[in-house]
Amino acid sequence: MRTLKRFLSGLGMLVLLVVGVAILMLVPWPLLLVLVLVLAAWMGLTRSGRQAASVSWVGISTLPQRLGSSSVVVIGIAGVVGVLVALLAMGEGFQATLKQTGSDDTVVVMRAGAQAELNSVLGHDSVTLITQAAGVLKDKDGRPIASPELVVVASLPKKSSGLDSNVEIRGVGPQIWVLHPDLKITDGRAFKPGLRELVVGKGAREEFAHIDVGSTLNLNNQTWTVVGAFDSDDAHNSELWGDTDVVGSTYRRGSSSSLVTARLTSADAFDAFKAALASDPRLKVDVKTTRAYYTEQSAGLAKLIRILGTTIGVIMGIGAIFGALNTMYAAVATRAREIATLRAIGFRGLPVVVSVLLETMLLALAGGVLGAAIAWIIFNNYTASTLGANFSQIVFAFKVSPALVWNGIKWALAIGFIGGLFPALRAARLPVTTALREL
């Protein structure tokens, strides 16, 4: 009978633990706020609630006397939240940079089966058929707003280390400036077609050495001049642009291109445009909106970063839970006589459980806010680079969003709940006579 009772008690604790963590992690913040208001109303309007408020106030008022042990909980949880938010901010920043590159009314056309621009090849005839297809928007002179593009990779030294790293060279057509109306030349001028001239993206200019306006580069034994810098506020900021025909001749690609980027008459024209290219037996191509293409390019790395961040967060969170358990068990032991006295004069077990949990979760909340604040101060808009799908560096900024901060605080509250639940139940179950003999 005693074994069954212990089993049911352990099962009840497990269910309480799972339900509590699920509420903290899955419930949206408005509903969580409602639950907090319900708790506040219970503590203000009911006898048990007022008892819980009284015990909680006594415990919280003694925190300065236990500053050392309490800071273990705060700092441990702050470390978990800070690392988690920083890692997830990296993935979110990378994904946001690529997503900003696309739209629903522009398309990317590549060789069928090509997973990235670097391994796609389109012949001159294919490029002509694509740019003349129905659905492509034309400018006031009747020319299709489409850019045959050639993507190659060159090695340049990074400013931070001096070591060579891959940078993407993109040959673009004359309509590229119409395709990207928000792109701004921030220094110098645009390249002139037919000349070995380059314009560099803002991110590439910050990341790589020797590409300031006026510099010369040796690309495949040919001398190129950097004549301007641009800011596109997306993944193209990591690239160097030149005339597609000149890039093709420099890298001995003839008249071939890697892809065609085109603007459609509207986003609704995509299905018809794709069907027209698919029905042409002379073409073997894949067609995607630029938004879909760049979203797919970011999905793999963003998923890897989320898995890595969550795994590290779980490992560090386990350590923080043990820190909270140790701190709160010690606090319960220190206050054993006080808790027993309260129990002896009529305080029930529930107010004691609520008070210990409330104290732990307030410490956890402080740790969560501290960790999120540190991550925001250090990492928000922090610039970094990583390899993209074309084996070249993509420069992006970490993005510490309010959603990530809230996610980190939820982790902190969940750690506090787990770390405080078992000491709280121990405090409520502590025999009054045994506790009064302690200390």
C-alpha positions in Angstrom: 0.0 0.0 0.0 2.8 2.4 0.9 4.6 1.5 -2.4 1.4 2.3 -4.4 1.0 5.6 -2.5 4.6 6.6 -3.3 4.0 5.6 -7.0 0.9 7.7 -7.2 2.6 10.6 -5.5 5.5 10.5 -7.9 3.1 10.2 -10.9 1.2 13.3 -9.6 4.5 15.3 -9.3 5.5 14.3 -12.8 2.1 15.3 -14.2 2.3 18.6 -12.4 5.8 19.2 -13.7 4.8 18.5 -17.3 1.7 20.6 -17.2 3.5 23.5 -15.6 6.3 23.5 -18.1 3.9 23.1 -21.0 1.8 26.1 -19.8 4.9 28.3 -19.5 6.4 27.3 -22.8 3.3 26.9 -25.0 0.7 29.4 -23.7 0.8 32.8 -25.5 1.7 35.8 -23.4 -1.8 37.3 -23.2 -3.2 34.1 -21.7 -0.2 33.8 -19.4 -0.9 37.4 -18.2 -4.5 36.3 -17.5 -3.2 33.4 -15.4 -0.9 35.8 -13.5 -3.9 38.1 -12.8 -6.0 35.1 -11.6 -3.2 34.2 -9.2 -3.0 37.8 -8.0 -6.8 37.8 -7.5 -6.6 34.5 -5.6 -3.9 35.9 -3.3 -5.9 39.0 -2.6 -9.4 37.6 -2.2 -9.1 34.2 -0.6 -7.8 33.1 2.9 -5.3 30.6 1.4 -4.2 33.2 -1.1 -3.6 35.8 1.6 -1.6 33.2 3.5 0.5 32.5 0.4 1.1 36.2 -0.1 2.2 36.6 3.5 4.6 33.7 3.3 5.9 34.9 -0.1 6.6 38.3 1.3 8.6 36.9 4.2 10.7 34.8 1.8 11.3 37.6 -0.6 12.2 40.0 2.1 15.0 37.7 3.3 16.6 37.5 -0.2 19.2 40.2 0.6 20.4 38.0 3.5 20.8 35.1 1.0 22.3 37.2 -1.8 25.1 34.8 -2.6 23.0 31.7 -3.0 20.2 33.7 -4.8 22.6 35.1 -7.3 23.6 31.6 -8.3 20.1 31.1 -9.7 19.9 34.5 -11.3 23.4 34.3 -13.0 22.9 30.6 -14.0 19.6 31.3 -15.7 20.9 34.6 -17.2 23.7 32.5 -18.8 21.3 30.1 -20.3 19.0 32.8 -21.7 21.9 34.9 -23.0 23.5 32.1 -25.0 20.1 30.8 -26.2 18.9 34.2 -27.4 22.3 35.0 -29.0 22.4 31.7 -31.0 18.8 32.0 -32.1 19.4 35.7 -33.1 22.1 34.5 -35.4 19.7 32.1 -37.2 17.0 34.7 -37.3 19.3 37.4 -38.7 20.6 35.1 -41.4 17.1 34.1 -42.4 15.8 37.6 -42.4 18.7 38.8 -44.6 17.9 36.2 -47.2 14.1 36.6 -47.0 14.5 40.4 -47.6 16.2 39.6 -50.9 13.1 38.1 -52.5 9.6 39.1 -53.5 6.6 37.5 -55.0 6.6 39.3 -58.4 10.3 38.5 -59.3 11.5 35.1 -60.4 14.7 33.1 -60.6 15.1 30.7 -63.5 17.9 28.2 -63.3 18.8 24.9 -65.0 16.6 22.1 -64.0 17.9 20.2 -61.0 20.4 22.9 -60.0 20.4 23.5 -56.2 22.3 26.8 -56.3 23.3 29.5 -58.8 26.9 28.3 -58.8 26.1 25.0 -60.5 23.5 26.2 -62.9 24.3 26.9 -66.6 21.9 28.4 -69.2 22.9 28.9 -72.8 22.4 32.1 -74.7 19.4 30.8 -76.6 17.7 29.7 -73.4 18.3 33.1 -71.8 16.6 34.7 -74.8 13.6 32.4 -74.6 13.2 33.1 -70.9 13.4 36.9 -71.1 10.9 37.0 -74.0 8.4 34.7 -72.3 4.8 36.0 -71.7 4.4 37.4 -68.2 7.7 39.3 -68.0 7.2 43.0 -67.4 8.6 45.4 -70.0 9.9 48.9 -69.5 8.7 52.0 -71.3 10.9 51.2 -74.3 9.5 47.6 -74.6 12.6 45.9 -73.2 11.9 43.0 -70.8 12.9 43.8 -67.2 15.2 40.7 -66.9 18.8 40.2 -66.0 20.9 37.3 -67.3 23.3 36.7 -64.4 26.6 34.8 -64.0 27.8 33.8 -60.6 31.5 33.0 -59.9 33.5 32.9 -56.7 36.8 34.7 -56.0 39.2 34.6 -53.0 39.8 37.9 -51.1 41.4 38.5 -47.7 39.1 39.3 -44.8 39.7 42.5 -42.8 39.3 40.7 -39.5 41.9 37.9 -40.1 43.8 38.7 -43.3 43.0 35.2 -44.4 41.5 34.5 -47.9 37.8 33.7 -48.0 35.3 33.3 -50.8 33.4 36.3 -52.1 30.6 36.1 -54.7 31.1 37.9 -58.0 27.8 38.4 -59.8 27.7 39.4 -63.5 24.5 41.3 -64.1 22.6 42.7 -67.1 21.8 46.3 -67.8 18.2 46.0 -66.4 19.5 45.1 -62.9 18.9 48.6 -61.6 15.3 48.4 -62.7 14.9 45.0 -61.1 16.2 46.4 -57.8 14.7 49.9 -57.6 15.4 50.1 -53.8 19.1 49.6 -54.3 21.2 52.7 -53.7 24.7 53.6 -55.0 26.2 54.9 -51.7 29.7 55.8 -53.0 31.2 56.3 -56.5 29.1 55.3 -59.5 27.6 52.3 -61.2 29.8 50.2 -63.5 29.8 50.8 -67.2 28.8 47.9 -69.5 31.6 46.4 -71.4 34.3 47.6 -69.0 36.1 45.6 -66.2 34.5 47.6 -63.4 32.9 46.5 -60.2 30.5 47.8 -57.6 30.7 46.3 -54.1 27.9 45.6 -51.7 27.9 47.3 -48.3 28.5 44.0 -46.4 31.3 42.8 -48.6 33.0 46.2 -48.3 32.9 45.9 -44.5 34.1 42.3 -44.5 36.8 42.2 -47.1 40.0 44.2 -47.6 41.2 46.0 -50.7 37.8 46.6 -52.3 37.3 50.3 -51.4 36.2 52.6 -54.2 39.2 53.2 -56.5 40.9 50.0 -55.7 42.0 47.5 -58.3 41.5 43.7 -58.1 43.1 40.8 -60.0 40.4 38.4 -61.0 41.4 35.4 -63.1 44.5 37.3 -64.3 42.5 40.3 -65.3 42.6 43.8 -63.7 39.3 45.1 -62.4 38.6 48.5 -60.9 36.1 49.1 -58.1 34.1 52.2 -59.1 31.3 52.2 -56.6 29.6 50.8 -53.6 25.9 50.0 -53.1 23.4 49.1 -50.3 20.6 46.7 -51.2 19.7 45.9 -47.5 19.6 42.2 -48.4 21.9 39.2 -49.3 23.2 41.0 -52.4 25.1 43.3 -50.0 27.6 40.5 -49.7 28.4 40.5 -53.4 30.5 42.3 -56.0 28.7 43.2 -59.3 30.0 43.7 -62.8 28.8 43.4 -66.4 27.7 39.8 -67.1 29.4 39.7 -70.5 32.7 40.9 -69.2 32.6 38.5 -66.2 31.8 35.7 -68.7 34.8 36.5 -70.9 37.1 36.9 -67.9 36.2 33.4 -66.5 35.9 31.9 -70.0 32.2 31.1 -69.7 31.4 32.4 -73.2 27.8 33.7 -73.6 26.4 31.4 -71.0 24.7 32.5 -67.8 24.0 30.9 -64.4 20.4 32.2 -64.1 17.9 34.7 -65.2 16.2 37.1 -62.8 13.0 38.7 -64.1 10.2 40.9 -62.9 6.7 39.7 -63.7 3.7 41.8 -64.6 2.3 40.8 -61.2 2.6 38.1 -58.6 -0.5 36.5 -60.1 1.4 35.9 -63.4 3.8 33.4 -61.8 1.8 30.3 -62.5 1.3 31.2 -66.2 4.9 32.1 -66.6 6.1 28.9 -65.0 3.7 26.8 -67.2 4.9 28.6 -70.4 8.5 27.7 -69.7 7.6 24.1 -68.7 5.7 23.6 -71.9 8.6 24.7 -74.1 10.6 21.6 -75.2 13.7 23.8 -75.8 13.9 24.6 -72.1 14.8 22.4 -69.1 14.6 24.9 -66.2 13.3 25.3 -62.7 11.3 28.5 -61.9 10.8 29.9 -58.4 9.8 33.3 -57.0 12.9 35.0 -55.5 11.1 34.9 -52.1 10.7 31.2 -52.3 14.3 30.7 -53.6 16.0 32.7 -50.9 13.8 31.3 -48.1 14.9 27.8 -49.2 18.5 28.9 -49.2 18.2 30.0 -45.6 16.1 27.2 -44.2 18.9 24.6 -43.8 21.3 26.7 -41.9 18.6 28.4 -39.8 17.3 25.0 -38.8 20.8 23.8 -37.8 21.3 26.9 -35.7 18.0 26.4 -33.9 18.9 22.8 -33.2 22.3 23.8 -31.9 21.0 26.6 -29.9 18.3 24.5 -28.3 20.7 21.7 -27.5 23.2 24.0 -25.8 20.3 25.7 -24.0 19.0 22.4 -22.7 22.5 21.4 -21.5 23.0 24.7 -19.7 19.4 24.7 -18.5 20.0 21.4 -16.7 22.9 22.9 -14.9 20.8 26.0 -14.0 18.0 23.7 -12.7 20.4 21.9 -10.3 21.7 25.3 -9.2 18.1 26.4 -8.5 17.3 23.1 -6.7 20.4 23.5 -4.5 19.6 27.1 -3.6 15.9 26.5 -2.9 16.5 23.3 -0.8 19.0 25.3 1.2 16.4 28.1 1.6 13.8 25.7 2.7 16.2 24.1 5.2 17.1 27.6 6.6 13.4 28.5 7.0 12.3 25.1 8.3 11.4 26.3 11.8 9.6 29.3 10.4 7.6 27.2 7.9 6.8 24.7 10.7 5.6 27.5 13.0 3.3 28.8 10.2 2.0 25.3 9.6 1.3 24.9 13.3 -0.8 28.0 13.6 -3.0 27.0 10.7 -1.2 27.8 7.4 -1.9 25.0 4.9 0.5 23.3 2.6 -0.7 25.1 -0.6 0.4 28.6 0.5 3.8 27.2 1.4 4.2 25.6 -2.1 3.1 28.8 -3.8 5.4 31.0 -1.8 8.5 28.9 -2.6 7.6 28.6 -6.3 6.9 32.3 -6.5 10.3 33.1 -4.9 12.1 30.8 -7.3 10.3 32.1 -10.4 10.9 35.7 -9.5 14.6 34.9 -9.3 14.3 33.1 -12.6 12.5 36.1 -14.2 15.3 38.4 -13.0 17.8 36.0 -14.6 15.8 35.8 -17.8 15.5 39.5 -18.2 19.2 40.0 -17.4 20.3 37.4 -19.9 18.0 38.7 -22.6 19.2 42.3 -21.9 22.9 41.3 -22.2 22.2 39.4 -25.5 20.4 42.4 -26.9 23.1 44.9 -25.9 26.0 42.8 -27.2 24.5 41.0 -30.2 21.6 43.0 -31.7 22.7 44.2 -35.1 26.1 42.5 -34.5 27.5 41.8 -38.0 28.9 38.4 -38.9 29.3 36.3 -42.0 28.9 32.6 -42.9 29.1 30.4 -46.0 26.0 30.5 -48.2 24.7 28.1 -50.8 27.2 29.3 -53.4 30.2 28.6 -51.0 30.8 32.3 -50.6 30.4 34.5 -47.5 27.1 36.0 -46.7 27.2 39.0 -44.4 24.3 39.4 -42.1 23.4 41.0 -38.7 22.2 39.2 -35.6 18.5 40.0 -34.9 17.4 40.0 -31.3 13.7 40.3 -31.8 11.0 40.7 -29.1 9.8 37.2 -29.9 13.3 35.8 -29.1 13.4 37.8 -25.9 10.1 36.4 -24.8 11.2 32.9 -25.8 14.2 33.3 -23.6 12.1 34.5 -20.6 9.8 31.5 -21.0 12.9 29.3 -20.8 13.9 31.1 -17.6 10.4 30.7 -16.0 10.3 27.0 -17.0 13.8 26.4 -15.4 12.6 28.3 -12.3 9.4 26.2 -12.1 11.3 22.9 -12.3 14.0 24.1 -9.8 11.4 25.4 -7.3 8.7 22.7 -7.5 10.5 19.9 -5.6 11.8 22.1 -2.8 8.3 23.7 -2.5 6.7 20.3 -2.1 9.3 19.2 0.4 8.6 22.4 2.4 4.8 21.6 2.4 5.4 18.0 3.4 7.9 18.6 6.1 6.6 17.2 9.4 5.9 20.0 11.8 7.4 18.3 14.8 10.6 17.4 12.9 11.0 20.9 11.6 10.5 22.5 15.0 13.4 20.4 16.3 15.8 21.7 13.5 18.3 24.5 14.0 
